[in-house]
C-alpha cells in the first residue's frame, strides 16, 4: 500500500487547502469552517490529529511556531503527489448520517408537540443554512467548482425545507397516534 492510500478524505482535504499556501491548524480549522464544514464534518481536534499524521507520513512540514504558538504547515512534494493520487480516485458511495432522519424514523415514540418543535427548529436552521449558501455563492461564485458545490448546497437545503414543511402538515406524523405509548 502506498502512502497516498493511507490518507482519508479529511486528511486529503487539508492537503487540498495547503495547496494555496502554508496554514496553521487554527487557519485550517477556519478554512474548513468557512467552506466544506457545510457538507463534511471536521472537528478542530481532527485537524490537529490529521496534521500530525500527515507530518509523520512526510506529506506536510511544520514551520516554526509563531504568535500564540501557531505553527504553519506546508505541503511537501510527497503531499502533493498523495493528494493527486487521492483526488483522482472514485469518491465511493455516499453515506447519509443525518440525526434528523433517525429522529423522524423513530418519531412514533416522540410526543407530537416535541416532534413539531424539532421540525420547527430544523426549518429555522435549514432556512439559515440556505441563506448562508446563497451568500457564499455571491462571494465564491467565481470558482466554477466551488460554485457547483454551493449550488448543490442550495438545492439540498431547498429540498430539505420542502420535506420539513411536508412533515409539518402530515396528519399521520402529527397525530401522535403511536407516540409515547409504544415506548412503554
N, C-alpha and C positions, 0 to 999 in steps of 0.2 A: 504494500500500500504506500503510495507517495504521500508526502506531507500535505499536499493540496486536498487529498481525500479525507484528511483528518479534521478539516475545518468545517464547522457547522454554519448554517446561514447567518446566525448572529455575528460570529467572528468574521465571516466574509463581508457582511455589511459594514463592519468597522474598517476593514481594508478598503472598501469602496469609498468611504468618507475620507480616508487618509490619502487617496489619490490626489486630492486637491491641495494637500499640504499637511504639515505636522499639526497635531492637535493633542491637547492633554485629555485625560479621561473625562474631566469636567466638561471640556468643549465638545467631546464626542457625545457625551450624555445629552448636552443641549442640542446638538445637531440631530440626534435621534428623536428627541422630544419634539422638535420643530418640523419633523418630516415623517419618517417611517413609523413612529410610535402610533400613528393613527391606524396602522394595519399590521405592525409587527411589534409584539411586546418585548421590550428590552428594559431591564431594570438597571439602575446605576451600578449595583454590585456585579451584574453580569458584564457590564462594560469593563470594569476593572479586572474581573476574573479572565475575560477573554483577552484583554491586553497582555496579561501575564502569560497566558498560553501562547499567544501569537509571538511574544518575545522569546519564549522558550523554543519555539519552532524556527526562529530566525526570520519571521515574516515582518516584524517591526523592530525598531531600535528605539530605546528610551534615551531622551536627551537629558541635559542637566535640569535639576529641579529649579523652577522659577518662583515667582511670588506665590505665597500660600502653598509651597511645596508641590505645585502643579508641574508635572513632568511631561513635556511634549513627546509624542511618539511619531516616528516617521516610518513610512512603509519602505521595505527593502525591495531589491530586485526579486528575491525569492518570494516575498509577499505579493508583488505584482503578478508573478507567474502563478502563484497559488490562487489569487483572485481570478485571473484569466481562466485558469482551469475550472474553477468553481462556476463562474458565470455562464460558461458555455454548456454546462450540464443541464439536463431536463430538471425543472424545478420540483417535480414529484407531484403527487396528488395533494390537493388542499385538505387540511384538517380543520373542521369548524369546531372551535372551542368557544362557545358563547354561553356564559352563565344564564342569560335571559332565556335561552332555549330550554335549558334544564328546568328553570323555574316554571315556564309555561307547560312543559311536558308533564310535570308533576303538580300542575296548578289545581287539580281537583282536591288537593289536600290543603289548599290555602283558603282562608276566609275570603269571600268575594271582594270585600272592601279593601283587603290588603293587596289582592291581585290588581284591583283598579288603581290603587296608589302606585304600585310598581309600574304599571303600564303608563300612568300619567308621568312619572319620573323619567321613564325611558323616552317618552315623547319629547319631554323638555330637553333631555340630554342629546337626543338624536337631532333635534332642531338646531341646537347649539353646534353640534359636530358638522351639520350641513353648512351652517354659516361659516365655520372655520375652513372647511374645504373650499368654499366659494371665495373666501378672502385669500387663501393660499394660491388659488388659481390666478387671481389678479396679480400677485407678486411673483409667482414662479412659473407663469404660463409661457415663458419664452423657451423653455426646455421642452421639446416635444415628448420626451419620455416621462418627465415629471408631470406634464400636462395630462397625459393619458392616465397615469395613476390617480391623479386628482379627480379626473372625470369619473373614473371607476368609483372613487370615494363618494362623489356627489350622487351618482346613480344608486350606489348601495344605500346611502342614507335616505334617499327619496323612497326607495323600495321598502326599507325598514320602517320608515314613518307610515307609509301606506298600510303595511302589515299591522303595525301597532294600532292604527286607527280602526282597522277591521276587528282587532281583538276587543277594542274598547266598546264596540257596538254589537258584538256577537252575543245573542241572548243565551246560548248554551254556555259560553265561557263566563258570563256574568251572573248566571242563575244561582251558582253555588250549590246546585242540587247534590253534587257529590263531594262537597268540600270537606270540612274537618271531620265529619262523621266517619270517613274512611280511614283516617289516620289512627283511630282508636283501636 
